[in-house]
């Protein structure tokens, strides 16, 4: 193509033409070569991917899929109509329970663990959902300190869980470890696992789909604390962290049992050196204990074994601690700091690497 360029307005109208110059860039051959290389790379990548498993290629998808249907359900709100229907069935006025009543009653510990309701579940053709079974297991756990532990109720609920064929990570976990969840030895089994793995307590309970405030969990925590105490002769950082920042900070402790466990730690033969220092600070900073020399804390120390209390008083006299405050610093996290004047940060740090949380501290 030529482009005319007018050089004047003479009558001759001479016109000069200019050939367009080629703009720099890849030629058609270069583009063909590039496309061929891309095609070869894509084929090679496809062959590599074909040799890898789907789990390796999509790890996050697998984790997310595994969590579907595994969130801890809440107990349903009180609905009087279902209790009325249950009482009618219990008294013999009715001979069957509707689906809604069955689902509701599974979450009522006194009824769900009773012989009459469990016999109805065995004899009837009612199909239990995963949520229903969760309610039954939870009901057993909330009656753990009653004769239910030694009654046939556990065996019946265990059988119902084992026979469940519904796809659910909850049911799969329980079926694979049914003795840990529905047997008298359950708290001991879970204690062994928890102390060996030394996991965060909340994460551990979520992994096992357990209600954190049930008597079943309380028994597990008590046994785990005692197990950690037995291992204080050779403590690891993880063991001390589990004991002082997880187990002893658990909000479900019965106050008397908590004081007995702390007293047992105080009187333990390994309560010296670092163990003694951490325990002494824990006692002083816990909201239910505090400094026993202060009048404001006299009532808190009521029920604490006298021999252990005397030992704490001896510690405070022999190893006085300055007043402490809990502070946070970027790149350092939470730590306890003395309030004494003139001390630098290193000297004021309470050096309690195992007391990373402030729950229960005053």
HELIX and SHEET records of a PDB file:
HELIX    1   1 UNK A   28  UNK A   50  1                                  23    
HELIX    2   2 UNK A   54  UNK A   57  1                                   4    
HELIX    3   3 UNK A   59  UNK A   67  1                                   9    
HELIX    4   4 UNK A   80  UNK A   91  1                                  12    
HELIX    5   5 UNK A   99  UNK A  105  1                                   7    
HELIX    6   6 UNK A  109  UNK A  112  1                                   4    
HELIX    7   7 UNK A  115  UNK A  123  1                                   9    
HELIX    8   8 UNK A  130  UNK A  142  1                                  13    
HELIX    9   9 UNK A  147  UNK A  150  5                                   4    
HELIX   10  10 UNK A  153  UNK A  163  1                                  11    
HELIX   11  11 UNK A  169  UNK A  176  1                                   8    
HELIX   12  12 UNK A  178  UNK A  181  1                                   4    
HELIX   13  13 UNK A  186  UNK A  197  1                                  12    
HELIX   14  14 UNK A  201  UNK A  207  1                                   7    
HELIX   15  15 UNK A  215  UNK A  230  1                                  16    
HELIX   16  16 UNK A  232  UNK A  234  5                                   3    
HELIX   17  17 UNK A  237  UNK A  241  1                                   5    
HELIX   18  18 UNK A  242  UNK A  247  3                                   6    
HELIX   19  19 UNK A  255  UNK A  266  1                                  12    
HELIX   20  20 UNK A  273  UNK A  285  1                                  13    
HELIX   21  21 UNK A  295  UNK A  297  5                                   3    
HELIX   22  22 UNK A  306  UNK A  318  1                                  13    
HELIX   23  23 UNK A  345  UNK A  348  1                                   4    
SHEET    1   A 2 UNK A   2  UNK A   6  0                                        
SHEET    2   A 2 UNK A  15  UNK A  19 -1                                        
SHEET    1   B 2 UNK A 324  UNK A 329  0                                        
SHEET    2   B 2 UNK A 333  UNK A 338 -1                                        
END                                                                             
